[in-house]
Amino acid sequence: MKPVGNYTCTEYRQEMMLLGLKRQLEDPKLPEPDRMRIAERVRELEQQMGMD
């Protein structure tokens, strides 16, 4: 993760998107193609945020 310092709107937005996507993945009714697409987006966001 990035060092502690200024917390930008972009970082906040990324965190909220990540939380929303992870919440969607918890839905047992989510079709598999959507689950795979969302999981890929989660991986991309985590990489951008330095969480990988």
mmCIF entry with sequence, helices, sheets and N, C-alpha, C, O atoms, coordinates in Angstrom:
data_MODEL
# 
_entry.id   MODEL 
# 
_entity.id                         1 
_entity.type                       polymer 
_entity.pdbx_number_of_molecules   1 
# 
_entity_poly.entity_id                      1 
_entity_poly.type                           'polypeptide(L)' 
_entity_poly.nstd_linkage                   no 
_entity_poly.nstd_monomer                   no 
_entity_poly.pdbx_seq_one_letter_code       MKPVGNYTCTEYRQEMMLLGLKRQLEDPKLPEPDRMRIAERVRELEQQMGMD 
_entity_poly.pdbx_seq_one_letter_code_can   MKPVGNYTCTEYRQEMMLLGLKRQLEDPKLPEPDRMRIAERVRELEQQMGMD 
_entity_poly.pdbx_strand_id                 A 
# 
loop_
_entity_poly_seq.entity_id 
_entity_poly_seq.num 
_entity_poly_seq.mon_id 
_entity_poly_seq.hetero 
1 1  MET n 
1 2  LYS n 
1 3  PRO n 
1 4  VAL n 
1 5  GLY n 
1 6  ASN n 
1 7  TYR n 
1 8  THR n 
1 9  CYS n 
1 10 THR n 
1 11 GLU n 
1 12 TYR n 
1 13 ARG n 
1 14 GLN n 
1 15 GLU n 
1 16 MET n 
1 17 MET n 
1 18 LEU n 
1 19 LEU n 
1 20 GLY n 
1 21 LEU n 
1 22 LYS n 
1 23 ARG n 
1 24 GLN n 
1 25 LEU n 
1 26 GLU n 
1 27 ASP n 
1 28 PRO n 
1 29 LYS n 
1 30 LEU n 
1 31 PRO n 
1 32 GLU n 
1 33 PRO n 
1 34 ASP n 
1 35 ARG n 
1 36 MET n 
1 37 ARG n 
1 38 ILE n 
1 39 ALA n 
1 40 GLU n 
1 41 ARG n 
1 42 VAL n 
1 43 ARG n 
1 44 GLU n 
1 45 LEU n 
1 46 GLU n 
1 47 GLN n 
1 48 GLN n 
1 49 MET n 
1 50 GLY n 
1 51 MET n 
1 52 ASP n 
# 
_struct_asym.id          A 
_struct_asym.entity_id   1 
# 
loop_
_struct_conf.conf_type_id 
_struct_conf.id 
_struct_conf.pdbx_PDB_helix_id 
_struct_conf.beg_label_comp_id 
_struct_conf.beg_label_asym_id 
_struct_conf.beg_label_seq_id 
_struct_conf.pdbx_beg_PDB_ins_code 
_struct_conf.end_label_comp_id 
_struct_conf.end_label_asym_id 
_struct_conf.end_label_seq_id 
_struct_conf.pdbx_end_PDB_ins_code 
_struct_conf.beg_auth_comp_id 
_struct_conf.beg_auth_asym_id 
_struct_conf.beg_auth_seq_id 
_struct_conf.end_auth_comp_id 
_struct_conf.end_auth_asym_id 
_struct_conf.end_auth_seq_id 
_struct_conf.pdbx_PDB_helix_class 
_struct_conf.details 
_struct_conf.pdbx_PDB_helix_length 
HELX_P HELX_P1 AA1 CYS A 9  ? LEU A 25 ? CYS A 9  LEU A 25 1 ? 17 
HELX_P HELX_P2 AA2 GLU A 32 ? GLN A 48 ? GLU A 32 GLN A 48 1 ? 17 
# 
_struct_conf_type.id          HELX_P 
_struct_conf_type.criteria    ? 
_struct_conf_type.reference   ? 
# 
loop_
_atom_site.group_PDB 
_atom_site.id 
_atom_site.type_symbol 
_atom_site.label_atom_id 
_atom_site.label_alt_id 
_atom_site.label_comp_id 
_atom_site.label_asym_id 
_atom_site.label_entity_id 
_atom_site.label_seq_id 
_atom_site.pdbx_PDB_ins_code 
_atom_site.Cartn_x 
_atom_site.Cartn_y 
_atom_site.Cartn_z 
_atom_site.occupancy 
_atom_site.B_iso_or_equiv 
_atom_site.pdbx_formal_charge 
_atom_site.auth_seq_id 
_atom_site.auth_comp_id 
_atom_site.auth_asym_id 
_atom_site.auth_atom_id 
_atom_site.pdbx_PDB_model_num 
ATOM 1   N N  . MET A 1 1  ? 0.830   -1.180  0.000   1.00 0.00 ? 1  MET A N  1 
ATOM 2   C CA . MET A 1 1  ? 0.000   0.000   0.000   1.00 0.00 ? 1  MET A CA 1 
ATOM 3   C C  . MET A 1 1  ? 0.877   1.248   0.000   1.00 0.00 ? 1  MET A C  1 
ATOM 4   O O  . MET A 1 1  ? 2.069   1.205   0.306   1.00 0.00 ? 1  MET A O  1 
ATOM 5   N N  . LYS A 1 2  ? 0.247   2.344   -0.351  1.00 0.00 ? 2  LYS A N  1 
ATOM 6   C CA . LYS A 1 2  ? 0.977   3.613   -0.392  1.00 0.00 ? 2  LYS A CA 1 
ATOM 7   C C  . LYS A 1 2  ? 1.285   4.086   1.024   1.00 0.00 ? 2  LYS A C  1 
ATOM 8   O O  . LYS A 1 2  ? 0.578   3.741   1.971   1.00 0.00 ? 2  LYS A O  1 
ATOM 9   N N  . PRO A 1 3  ? 2.326   4.866   1.158   1.00 0.00 ? 3  PRO A N  1 
ATOM 10  C CA . PRO A 1 3  ? 2.637   5.427   2.473   1.00 0.00 ? 3  PRO A CA 1 
ATOM 11  C C  . PRO A 1 3  ? 1.522   6.350   2.951   1.00 0.00 ? 3  PRO A C  1 
ATOM 12  O O  . PRO A 1 3  ? 0.791   6.932   2.149   1.00 0.00 ? 3  PRO A O  1 
ATOM 13  N N  . VAL A 1 4  ? 1.407   6.470   4.250   1.00 0.00 ? 4  VAL A N  1 
ATOM 14  C CA . VAL A 1 4  ? 0.398   7.346   4.829   1.00 0.00 ? 4  VAL A CA 1 
ATOM 15  C C  . VAL A 1 4  ? 0.759   8.791   4.504   1.00 0.00 ? 4  VAL A C  1 
ATOM 16  O O  . VAL A 1 4  ? 1.926   9.177   4.578   1.00 0.00 ? 4  VAL A O  1 
ATOM 17  N N  . GLY A 1 5  ? -0.221  9.570   4.153   1.00 0.00 ? 5  GLY A N  1 
ATOM 18  C CA . GLY A 1 5  ? 0.004   10.966  3.791   1.00 0.00 ? 5  GLY A CA 1 
ATOM 19  C C  . GLY A 1 5  ? -1.311  11.572  3.369   1.00 0.00 ? 5  GLY A C  1 
ATOM 20  O O  . GLY A 1 5  ? -2.339  11.333  4.003   1.00 0.00 ? 5  GLY A O  1 
ATOM 21  N N  . ASN A 1 6  ? -1.293  12.346  2.316   1.00 0.00 ? 6  ASN A N  1 
ATOM 22  C CA . ASN A 1 6  ? -2.520  12.942  1.808   1.00 0.00 ? 6  ASN A CA 1 
ATOM 23  C C  . ASN A 1 6  ? -3.434  11.853  1.268   1.00 0.00 ? 6  ASN A C  1 
ATOM 24  O O  . ASN A 1 6  ? -2.999  10.965  0.535   1.00 0.00 ? 6  ASN A O  1 
ATOM 25  N N  . TYR A 1 7  ? -4.677  11.931  1.631   1.00 0.00 ? 7  TYR A N  1 
ATOM 26  C CA . TYR A 1 7  ? -5.692  10.977  1.189   1.00 0.00 ? 7  TYR A CA 1 
ATOM 27  C C  . TYR A 1 7  ? -6.551  11.692  0.161   1.00 0.00 ? 7  TYR A C  1 
ATOM 28  O O  . TYR A 1 7  ? -7.276  12.630  0.493   1.00 0.00 ? 7  TYR A O  1 
ATOM 29  N N  . THR A 1 8  ? -6.471  11.251  -1.081  1.00 0.00 ? 8  THR A N  1 
ATOM 30  C CA . THR A 1 8  ? -7.125  11.971  -2.164  1.00 0.00 ? 8  THR A CA 1 
ATOM 31  C C  . THR A 1 8  ? -8.529  11.447  -2.431  1.00 0.00 ? 8  THR A C  1 
ATOM 32  O O  . THR A 1 8  ? -8.904  10.367  -1.974  1.00 0.00 ? 8  THR A O  1 
ATOM 33  N N  . CYS A 1 9  ? -9.286  12.223  -3.171  1.00 0.00 ? 9  CYS A N  1 
ATOM 34  C CA . CYS A 1 9  ? -10.625 11.826  -3.592  1.00 0.00 ? 9  CYS A CA 1 
ATOM 35  C C  . CYS A 1 9  ? -10.561 10.581  -4.469  1.00 0.00 ? 9  CYS A C  1 
ATOM 36  O O  . CYS A 1 9  ? -11.439 9.721   -4.400  1.00 0.00 ? 9  CYS A O  1 
ATOM 37  N N  . THR A 1 10 ? -9.534  10.489  -5.282  1.00 0.00 ? 10 THR A N  1 
ATOM 38  C CA . THR A 1 10 ? -9.372  9.336   -6.164  1.00 0.00 ? 10 THR A CA 1 
ATOM 39  C C  . THR A 1 10 ? -9.171  8.071   -5.350  1.00 0.00 ? 10 THR A C  1 
ATOM 40  O O  . THR A 1 10 ? -9.744  7.030   -5.673  1.00 0.00 ? 10 THR A O  1 
ATOM 41  N N  . GLU A 1 11 ? -8.369  8.145   -4.303  1.00 0.00 ? 11 GLU A N  1 
ATOM 42  C CA . GLU A 1 11 ? -8.141  6.970   -3.448  1.00 0.00 ? 11 GLU A CA 1 
ATOM 43  C C  . GLU A 1 11 ? -9.433  6.564   -2.741  1.00 0.00 ? 11 GLU A C  1 
ATOM 44  O O  . GLU A 1 11 ? -9.742  5.377   -2.630  1.00 0.00 ? 11 GLU A O  1 
ATOM 45  N N  . TYR A 1 12 ? -10.170 7.540   -2.272  1.00 0.00 ? 12 TYR A N  1 
ATOM 46  C CA . TYR A 1 12 ? -11.450 7.263   -1.626  1.00 0.00 ? 12 TYR A CA 1 
ATOM 47  C C  . TYR A 1 12 ? -12.402 6.591   -2.612  1.00 0.00 ? 12 TYR A C  1 
ATOM 48  O O  . TYR A 1 12 ? -13.061 5.605   -2.281  1.00 0.00 ? 12 TYR A O  1 
ATOM 49  N N  . ARG A 1 13 ? -12.466 7.128   -3.807  1.00 0.00 ? 13 ARG A N  1 
ATOM 50  C CA . ARG A 1 13 ? -13.348 6.574   -4.842  1.00 0.00 ? 13 ARG A CA 1 
ATOM 51  C C  . ARG A 1 13 ? -12.972 5.127   -5.144  1.00 0.00 ? 13 ARG A C  1 
ATOM 52  O O  . ARG A 1 13 ? -13.851 4.272   -5.251  1.00 0.00 ? 13 ARG A O  1 
ATOM 53  N N  . GLN A 1 14 ? -11.676 4.841   -5.283  1.00 0.00 ? 14 GLN A N  1 
ATOM 54  C CA . GLN A 1 14 ? -11.224 3.480   -5.545  1.00 0.00 ? 14 GLN A CA 1 
ATOM 55  C C  . GLN A 1 14 ? -11.616 2.540   -4.409  1.00 0.00 ? 14 GLN A C  1 
ATOM 56  O O  . GLN A 1 14 ? -12.056 1.416   -4.650  1.00 0.00 ? 14 GLN A O  1 
ATOM 57  N N  . GLU A 1 15 ? -11.457 2.999   -3.185  1.00 0.00 ? 15 GLU A N  1 
ATOM 58  C CA . GLU A 1 15 ? -11.816 2.163   -2.040  1.00 0.00 ? 15 GLU A CA 1 
ATOM 59  C C  . GLU A 1 15 ? -13.309 1.849   -2.027  1.00 0.00 ? 15 GLU A C  1 
ATOM 60  O O  . GLU A 1 15 ? -13.705 0.716   -1.758  1.00 0.00 ? 15 GLU A O  1 
ATOM 61  N N  . MET A 1 16 ? -14.124 2.840   -2.313  1.00 0.00 ? 16 MET A N  1 
ATOM 62  C CA . MET A 1 16 ? -15.574 2.636   -2.311  1.00 0.00 ? 16 MET A CA 1 
ATOM 63  C C  . MET A 1 16 ? -16.002 1.716   -3.453  1.00 0.00 ? 16 MET A C  1 
ATOM 64  O O  . MET A 1 16 ? -16.902 0.893   -3.285  1.00 0.00 ? 16 MET A O  1 
ATOM 65  N N  . MET A 1 17 ? -15.360 1.853   -4.608  1.00 0.00 ? 17 MET A N  1 
ATOM 66  C CA . MET A 1 17 ? -15.653 0.948   -5.727  1.00 0.00 ? 17 MET A CA 1 
ATOM 67  C C  . MET A 1 17 ? -15.279 -0.482  -5.349  1.00 0.00 ? 17 MET A C  1 
ATOM 68  O O  . MET A 1 17 ? -16.034 -1.417  -5.611  1.00 0.00 ? 17 MET A O  1 
ATOM 69  N N  . LEU A 1 18 ? -14.115 -0.645  -4.734  1.00 0.00 ? 18 LEU A N  1 
ATOM 70  C CA . LEU A 1 18 ? -13.649 -1.971  -4.332  1.00 0.00 ? 18 LEU A CA 1 
ATOM 71  C C  . LEU A 1 18 ? -14.612 -2.601  -3.331  1.00 0.00 ? 18 LEU A C  1 
ATOM 72  O O  . LEU A 1 18 ? -14.954 -3.777  -3.454  1.00 0.00 ? 18 LEU A O  1 
ATOM 73  N N  . LEU A 1 19 ? -15.044 -1.834  -2.353  1.00 0.00 ? 19 LEU A N  1 
ATOM 74  C CA . LEU A 1 19 ? -15.994 -2.361  -1.367  1.00 0.00 ? 19 LEU A CA 1 
ATOM 75  C C  . LEU A 1 19 ? -17.315 -2.758  -2.025  1.00 0.00 ? 19 LEU A C  1 
ATOM 76  O O  . LEU A 1 19 ? -17.883 -3.802  -1.704  1.00 0.00 ? 19 LEU A O  1 
ATOM 77  N N  . GLY A 1 20 ? -17.795 -1.932  -2.936  1.00 0.00 ? 20 GLY A N  1 
ATOM 78  C CA . GLY A 1 20 ? -19.039 -2.239  -3.634  1.00 0.00 ? 20 GLY A CA 1 
ATOM 79  C C  . GLY A 1 20 ? -18.933 -3.509  -4.470  1.00 0.00 ? 20 GLY A C  1 
ATOM 80  O O  . GLY A 1 20 ? -19.852 -4.327  -4.487  1.00 0.00 ? 20 GLY A O  1 
ATOM 81  N N  . LEU A 1 21 ? -17.820 -3.668  -5.155  1.00 0.00 ? 21 LEU A N  1 
ATOM 82  C CA . LEU A 1 21 ? -17.631 -4.862  -5.975  1.00 0.00 ? 21 LEU A CA 1 
ATOM 83  C C  . LEU A 1 21 ? -17.533 -6.112  -5.111  1.00 0.00 ? 21 LEU A C  1 
ATOM 84  O O  . LEU A 1 21 ? -18.100 -7.152  -5.447  1.00 0.00 ? 21 LEU A O  1 
ATOM 85  N N  . LYS A 1 22 ? -16.813 -6.008  -4.000  1.00 0.00 ? 22 LYS A N  1 
ATOM 86  C CA . LYS A 1 22 ? -16.696 -7.164  -3.096  1.00 0.00 ? 22 LYS A CA 1 
ATOM 87  C C  . LYS A 1 22 ? -18.056 -7.528  -2.510  1.00 0.00 ? 22 LYS A C  1 
ATOM 88  O O  . LYS A 1 22 ? -18.351 -8.706  -2.307  1.00 0.00 ? 22 LYS A O  1 
ATOM 89  N N  . ARG A 1 23 ? -18.869 -6.538  -2.241  1.00 0.00 ? 23 ARG A N  1 
ATOM 90  C CA . ARG A 1 23 ? -20.215 -6.793  -1.726  1.00 0.00 ? 23 ARG A CA 1 
ATOM 91  C C  . ARG A 1 23 ? -21.054 -7.518  -2.785  1.00 0.00 ? 23 ARG A C  1 
ATOM 92  O O  . ARG A 1 23 ? -21.825 -8.420  -2.460  1.00 0.00 ? 23 ARG A O  1 
ATOM 93  N N  . GLN A 1 24 ? -20.898 -7.120  -4.047  1.00 0.00 ? 24 GLN A N  1 
ATOM 94  C CA . GLN A 1 24 ? -21.634 -7.786  -5.123  1.00 0.00 ? 24 GLN A CA 1 
ATOM 95  C C  . GLN A 1 24 ? -21.236 -9.247  -5.229  1.00 0.00 ? 24 GLN A C  1 
ATOM 96  O O  . GLN A 1 24 ? -22.080 -10.102 -5.502  1.00 0.00 ? 24 GLN A O  1 
ATOM 97  N N  . LEU A 1 25 ? -19.951 -9.546  -5.016  1.00 0.00 ? 25 LEU A N  1 
ATOM 98  C CA . LEU A 1 25 ? -19.475 -10.924 -5.113  1.00 0.00 ? 25 LEU A CA 1 
ATOM 99  C C  . LEU A 1 25 ? -20.083 -11.830 -4.037  1.00 0.00 ? 25 LEU A C  1 
ATOM 100 O O  . LEU A 1 25 ? -20.093 -13.051 -4.196  1.00 0.00 ? 25 LEU A O  1 
ATOM 101 N N  . GLU A 1 26 ? -20.580 -11.259 -2.969  1.00 0.00 ? 26 GLU A N  1 
ATOM 102 C CA . GLU A 1 26 ? -21.191 -12.035 -1.896  1.00 0.00 ? 26 GLU A CA 1 
ATOM 103 C C  . GLU A 1 26 ? -22.593 -12.516 -2.240  1.00 0.00 ? 26 GLU A C  1 
ATOM 104 O O  . GLU A 1 26 ? -23.145 -13.355 -1.529  1.00 0.00 ? 26 GLU A O  1 
ATOM 105 N N  . ASP A 1 27 ? -23.175 -12.004 -3.312  1.00 0.00 ? 27 ASP A N  1 
ATOM 106 C CA . ASP A 1 27 ? -24.539 -12.373 -3.703  1.00 0.00 ? 27 ASP A CA 1 
ATOM 107 C C  . ASP A 1 27 ? -24.544 -13.783 -4.302  1.00 0.00 ? 27 ASP A C  1 
ATOM 108 O O  . ASP A 1 27 ? -23.938 -14.011 -5.349  1.00 0.00 ? 27 ASP A O  1 
ATOM 109 N N  . PRO A 1 28 ? -25.223 -14.728 -3.647  1.00 0.00 ? 28 PRO A N  1 
ATOM 110 C CA . PRO A 1 28 ? -25.239 -16.101 -4.164  1.00 0.00 ? 28 PRO A CA 1 
ATOM 111 C C  . PRO A 1 28 ? -25.999 -16.247 -5.489  1.00 0.00 ? 28 PRO A C  1 
ATOM 112 O O  . PRO A 1 28 ? -25.832 -17.243 -6.194  1.00 0.00 ? 28 PRO A O  1 
ATOM 113 N N  . LYS A 1 29 ? -26.827 -15.265 -5.824  1.00 0.00 ? 29 LYS A N  1 
ATOM 114 C CA . LYS A 1 29 ? -27.607 -15.317 -7.069  1.00 0.00 ? 29 LYS A CA 1 
ATOM 115 C C  . LYS A 1 29 ? -26.864 -14.737 -8.262  1.00 0.00 ? 29 LYS A C  1 
ATOM 116 O O  . LYS A 1 29 ? -27.381 -14.754 -9.379  1.00 0.00 ? 29 LYS A O  1 
ATOM 117 N N  . LEU A 1 30 ? -25.660 -14.222 -8.041  1.00 0.00 ? 30 LEU A N  1 
ATOM 118 C CA . LEU A 1 30 ? -24.896 -13.582 -9.108  1.00 0.00 ? 30 LEU A CA 1 
ATOM 119 C C  . LEU A 1 30 ? -24.479 -14.622 -10.156 1.00 0.00 ? 30 LEU A C  1 
ATOM 120 O O  . LEU A 1 30 ? -23.838 -15.616 -9.814  1.00 0.00 ? 30 LEU A O  1 
ATOM 121 N N  . PRO A 1 31 ? -24.836 -14.405 -11.421 1.00 0.00 ? 31 PRO A N  1 
ATOM 122 C CA . PRO A 1 31 ? -24.444 -15.347 -12.475 1.00 0.00 ? 31 PRO A CA 1 
ATOM 123 C C  . PRO A 1 31 ? -22.921 -15.448 -12.589 1.00 0.00 ? 31 PRO A C  1 
ATOM 124 O O  . PRO A 1 31 ? -22.210 -14.470 -12.356 1.00 0.00 ? 31 PRO A O  1 
ATOM 125 N N  . GLU A 1 32 ? -22.434 -16.616 -12.943 1.00 0.00 ? 32 GLU A N  1 
ATOM 126 C CA . GLU A 1 32 ? -20.995 -16.875 -13.005 1.00 0.00 ? 32 GLU A CA 1 
ATOM 127 C C  . GLU A 1 32 ? -20.251 -15.911 -13.938 1.00 0.00 ? 32 GLU A C  1 
ATOM 128 O O  . GLU A 1 32 ? -19.181 -15.429 -13.565 1.00 0.00 ? 32 GLU A O  1 
ATOM 129 N N  . PRO A 1 33 ? -20.769 -15.612 -15.130 1.00 0.00 ? 33 PRO A N  1 
ATOM 130 C CA . PRO A 1 33 ? -20.042 -14.657 -15.998 1.00 0.00 ? 33 PRO A CA 1 
ATOM 131 C C  . PRO A 1 33 ? -19.867 -13.293 -15.322 1.00 0.00 ? 33 PRO A C  1 
ATOM 132 O O  . PRO A 1 33 ? -18.809 -12.674 -15.431 1.00 0.00 ? 33 PRO A O  1 
ATOM 133 N N  . ASP A 1 34 ? -20.913 -12.827 -14.622 1.00 0.00 ? 34 ASP A N  1 
ATOM 134 C CA . ASP A 1 34 ? -20.815 -11.550 -13.911 1.00 0.00 ? 34 ASP A CA 1 
ATOM 135 C C  . ASP A 1 34 ? -19.816 -11.655 -12.765 1.00 0.00 ? 34 ASP A C  1 
ATOM 136 O O  . ASP A 1 34 ? -19.044 -10.728 -12.521 1.00 0.00 ? 34 ASP A O  1 
ATOM 137 N N  . ARG A 1 35 ? -19.832 -12.784 -12.064 1.00 0.00 ? 35 ARG A N  1 
ATOM 138 C CA . ARG A 1 35 ? -18.908 -13.000 -10.953 1.00 0.00 ? 35 ARG A CA 1 
ATOM 139 C C  . ARG A 1 35 ? -17.458 -12.936 -11.439 1.00 0.00 ? 35 ARG A C  1 
ATOM 140 O O  . ARG A 1 35 ? -16.606 -12.338 -10.781 1.00 0.00 ? 35 ARG A O  1 
ATOM 141 N N  . MET A 1 36 ? -17.184 -13.542 -12.575 1.00 0.00 ? 36 MET A N  1 
ATOM 142 C CA . MET A 1 36 ? -15.826 -13.537 -13.123 1.00 0.00 ? 36 MET A CA 1 
ATOM 143 C C  . MET A 1 36 ? -15.409 -12.128 -13.536 1.00 0.00 ? 36 MET A C  1 
ATOM 144 O O  . MET A 1 36 ? -14.270 -11.723 -13.305 1.00 0.00 ? 36 MET A O  1 
ATOM 145 N N  . ARG A 1 37 ? -16.327 -11.385 -14.144 1.00 0.00 ? 37 ARG A N  1 
ATOM 146 C CA . ARG A 1 37 ? -16.036 -10.009 -14.583 1.00 0.00 ? 37 ARG A CA 1 
ATOM 147 C C  . ARG A 1 37 ? -15.758 -9.113  -13.378 1.00 0.00 ? 37 ARG A C  1 
ATOM 148 O O  . ARG A 1 37 ? -14.821 -8.315  -13.387 1.00 0.00 ? 37 ARG A O  1 
ATOM 149 N N  . ILE A 1 38 ? -16.571 -9.254  -12.358 1.00 0.00 ? 38 ILE A N  1 
ATOM 150 C CA . ILE A 1 38 ? -16.400 -8.439  -11.153 1.00 0.00 ? 38 ILE A CA 1 
ATOM 151 C C  . ILE A 1 38 ? -15.105 -8.806  -10.439 1.00 0.00 ? 38 ILE A C  1 
ATOM 152 O O  . ILE A 1 38 ? -14.385 -7.923  -9.973  1.00 0.00 ? 38 ILE A O  1 
ATOM 153 N N  . ALA A 1 39 ? -14.801 -10.094 -10.348 1.00 0.00 ? 39 ALA A N  1 
ATOM 154 C CA . ALA A 1 39 ? -13.570 -10.539 -9.687  1.00 0.00 ? 39 ALA A CA 1 
ATOM 155 C C  . ALA A 1 39 ? -12.343 -9.992  -10.412 1.00 0.00 ? 39 ALA A C  1 
ATOM 156 O O  . ALA A 1 39 ? -11.360 -9.623  -9.769  1.00 0.00 ? 39 ALA A O  1 
ATOM 157 N N  . GLU A 1 40 ? -12.391 -9.937  -11.716 1.00 0.00 ? 40 GLU A N  1 
ATOM 158 C CA . GLU A 1 40 ? -11.276 -9.374  -12.490 1.00 0.00 ? 40 GLU A CA 1 
ATOM 159 C C  . GLU A 1 40 ? -11.125 -7.890  -12.195 1.00 0.00 ? 40 GLU A C  1 
ATOM 160 O O  . GLU A 1 40 ? -10.007 -7.396  -12.047 1.00 0.00 ? 40 GLU A O  1 
ATOM 161 N N  . ARG A 1 41 ? -12.236 -7.179  -12.108 1.00 0.00 ? 41 ARG A N  1 
ATOM 162 C CA . ARG A 1 41 ? -12.181 -5.743  -11.794 1.00 0.00 ? 41 ARG A CA 1 
ATOM 163 C C  . ARG A 1 41 ? -11.625 -5.519  -10.387 1.00 0.00 ? 41 ARG A C  1 
ATOM 164 O O  . ARG A 1 41 ? -10.885 -4.563  -10.156 1.00 0.00 ? 41 ARG A O  1 
ATOM 165 N N  . VAL A 1 42 ? -11.980 -6.402  -9.448  1.00 0.00 ? 42 VAL A N  1 
ATOM 166 C CA . VAL A 1 42 ? -11.444 -6.312  -8.086  1.00 0.00 ? 42 VAL A CA 1 
ATOM 167 C C  . VAL A 1 42 ? -9.927  -6.463  -8.127  1.00 0.00 ? 42 VAL A C  1 
ATOM 168 O O  . VAL A 1 42 ? -9.207  -5.698  -7.484  1.00 0.00 ? 42 VAL A O  1 
ATOM 169 N N  . ARG A 1 43 ? -9.442  -7.445  -8.880  1.00 0.00 ? 43 ARG A N  1 
ATOM 170 C CA . ARG A 1 43 ? -7.987  -7.641  -9.000  1.00 0.00 ? 43 ARG A CA 1 
ATOM 171 C C  . ARG A 1 43 ? -7.309  -6.405  -9.593  1.00 0.00 ? 43 ARG A C  1 
ATOM 172 O O  . ARG A 1 43 ? -6.240  -6.002  -9.135  1.00 0.00 ? 43 ARG A O  1 
ATOM 173 N N  . GLU A 1 44 ? -7.930  -5.805  -10.612 1.00 0.00 ? 44 GLU A N  1 
ATOM 174 C CA . GLU A 1 44 ? -7.355  -4.609  -11.242 1.00 0.00 ? 44 GLU A CA 1 
ATOM 175 C C  . GLU A 1 44 ? -7.278  -3.451  -10.236 1.00 0.00 ? 44 GLU A C  1 
ATOM 176 O O  . GLU A 1 44 ? -6.252  -2.779  -10.132 1.00 0.00 ? 44 GLU A O  1 
ATOM 177 N N  . LEU A 1 45 ? -8.355  -3.230  -9.511  1.00 0.00 ? 45 LEU A N  1 
ATOM 178 C CA . LEU A 1 45 ? -8.367  -2.144  -8.528  1.00 0.00 ? 45 LEU A CA 1 
ATOM 179 C C  . LEU A 1 45 ? -7.346  -2.377  -7.430  1.00 0.00 ? 45 LEU A C  1 
ATOM 180 O O  . LEU A 1 45 ? -6.639  -1.451  -7.031  1.00 0.00 ? 45 LEU A O  1 
ATOM 181 N N  . GLU A 1 46 ? -7.263  -3.605  -6.940  1.00 0.00 ? 46 GLU A N  1 
ATOM 182 C CA . GLU A 1 46 ? -6.292  -3.911  -5.891  1.00 0.00 ? 46 GLU A CA 1 
ATOM 183 C C  . GLU A 1 46 ? -4.867  -3.674  -6.384  1.00 0.00 ? 46 GLU A C  1 
ATOM 184 O O  . GLU A 1 46 ? -4.015  -3.202  -5.631  1.00 0.00 ? 46 GLU A O  1 
ATOM 185 N N  . GLN A 1 47 ? -4.614  -4.001  -7.639  1.00 0.00 ? 47 GLN A N  1 
ATOM 186 C CA . GLN A 1 47 ? -3.292  -3.769  -8.217  1.00 0.00 ? 47 GLN A CA 1 
ATOM 187 C C  . GLN A 1 47 ? -3.009  -2.263  -8.305  1.00 0.00 ? 47 GLN A C  1 
ATOM 188 O O  . GLN A 1 47 ? -1.922  -1.810  -7.949  1.00 0.00 ? 47 GLN A O  1 
ATOM 189 N N  . GLN A 1 48 ? -3.979  -1.506  -8.775  1.00 0.00 ? 48 GLN A N  1 
ATOM 190 C CA . GLN A 1 48 ? -3.814  -0.048  -8.886  1.00 0.00 ? 48 GLN A CA 1 
ATOM 191 C C  . GLN A 1 48 ? -3.572  0.585   -7.521  1.00 0.00 ? 48 GLN A C  1 
ATOM 192 O O  . GLN A 1 48 ? -2.858  1.581   -7.409  1.00 0.00 ? 48 GLN A O  1 
ATOM 193 N N  . MET A 1 49 ? -4.171  0.001   -6.484  1.00 0.00 ? 49 MET A N  1 
ATOM 194 C CA . MET A 1 49 ? -4.066  0.556   -5.141  1.00 0.00 ? 49 MET A CA 1 
ATOM 195 C C  . MET A 1 49 ? -2.848  0.026   -4.389  1.00 0.00 ? 49 MET A C  1 
ATOM 196 O O  . MET A 1 49 ? -2.607  0.404   -3.243  1.00 0.00 ? 49 MET A O  1 
ATOM 197 N N  . GLY A 1 50 ? -2.084  -0.850  -5.037  1.00 0.00 ? 50 GLY A N  1 
ATOM 198 C CA . GLY A 1 50 ? -0.895  -1.404  -4.411  1.00 0.00 ? 50 GLY A CA 1 
ATOM 199 C C  . GLY A 1 50 ? -1.199  -2.450  -3.363  1.00 0.00 ? 50 GLY A C  1 
ATOM 200 O O  . GLY A 1 50 ? -0.440  -2.624  -2.409  1.00 0.00 ? 50 GLY A O  1 
ATOM 201 N N  . MET A 1 51 ? -2.301  -3.143  -3.537  1.00 0.00 ? 51 MET A N  1 
ATOM 202 C CA . MET A 1 51 ? -2.723  -4.146  -2.562  1.00 0.00 ? 51 MET A CA 1 
ATOM 203 C C  . MET A 1 51 ? -2.382  -5.571  -3.017  1.00 0.00 ? 51 MET A C  1 
ATOM 204 O O  . MET A 1 51 ? -2.716  -6.527  -2.318  1.00 0.00 ? 51 MET A O  1 
ATOM 205 N N  . ASP A 1 52 ? -1.746  -5.727  -4.134  1.00 0.00 ? 52 ASP A N  1 
ATOM 206 C CA . ASP A 1 52 ? -1.460  -7.071  -4.645  1.00 0.00 ? 52 ASP A CA 1 
ATOM 207 C C  . ASP A 1 52 ? -0.194  -7.637  -4.102  1.00 0.00 ? 52 ASP A C  1 
ATOM 208 O O  . ASP A 1 52 ? 0.177   -8.760  -4.442  1.00 0.00 ? 52 ASP A O  1 
# 
